[in-house]
C-alpha cells in the first residue's frame, strides 16, 4: 500500500495528524473534491498529485482565514479537503469566488458519497460474520424421560438421576463452542468407531487409532495427522476428549456424555425417533432425549 507522505512545510506549521489524513483520503474516493474535476489524487503508478487544502486558511492573511478558529481547529478534519494541485491553486487565488460555504459543500457532498459506500460495505461485512455457537433450533434436555424409557424397554437399569440432564446440558454447551467443522469431524470419527466396533467403544466414549481414520476425507483430501492432532487438542481443551498415547500407540478419544449414554445406544434411540447422532453433535437438538 502506498504510504502517504505530506511534505514538510518550511514555515514550521504543523501538518494534519496521520489519522486525519487517512480519513480524508478514505472518504475522497481518490478524486479531487471540486465537482466536475476528473483528476485522481493518487495515480496508477503511485504518484501523489492530491493536496490538502484548507477551507479556512491556516494562518492570518491566508484565503478565507477565520480568527475564531484556534490552531487545532484549522488543521482538523472538518477544515480540510483534498484537491488536485490545479484546483487548490484556483480556490486559494480566488477566495471571493470559492468561499468557505462553497468549499464545505464540496467536502460534504464528496465525503457523504463515499462514507455511504463505506457504511454499506461495513454492514455487508458484518452481515457475513456468523458464530458457529449460534445454532438455530438448539434444544436442551429437561427430564431425559424418553431416553430412560427406551433403556428400560431394552432391559437396562439406567443410572440416570436428576443431575443427569444438567450434565448433558453442560456437554452440549461445550459442543456449542466448537467450530461446525470440528463437530462434523467428531461425528465422522464416532460413526467410524461404531462401524469398526470391538474395543473402540465403551460406555466412556470411543477410542480409535489415527490410522483407522485414514479413509475419512475432508474436501476430497485424506484426513491428515495434523488435523487429527488439532482436533485432539481442541477436544482436550474443551473437556470432550483427548489424543493420548497408550502403549506407545496414539489413540483419539471422544468422551460420551454419561456412562449410560454410549454412542451406539444413543444412535439406536435416535433412529427410533427419526434422528441421528448428528442431530445432537451438529444441530444440538438435545431435547430429543426427553
Secondary structure, DSSP 8 states (H G I E B T S, - for coil): ---------TT------HHHHHHHHHTTTTB-SSTT---BSB-TTS-B-EEEEESS-SSTTSTT--TTS-HHHHTSGGGEEEEEHHHHHHHHH-TTTS-HHHHHHHHHHHHHHHHHHHHHHHHHHHHH---TT--TT-B--S--HHHHHHHHHTT------TTHHHHHHHHHHHHHTS-HHHHHHHHHHHHHHHHH-GGGEETTEEEE-GGGGTT-EETTEE--HHHHHHHHHHHHHTTSEEEEEETTEEEEEEE-SSTT--HHHHHHHHHHTT--HHHHHTT-BGGGG-
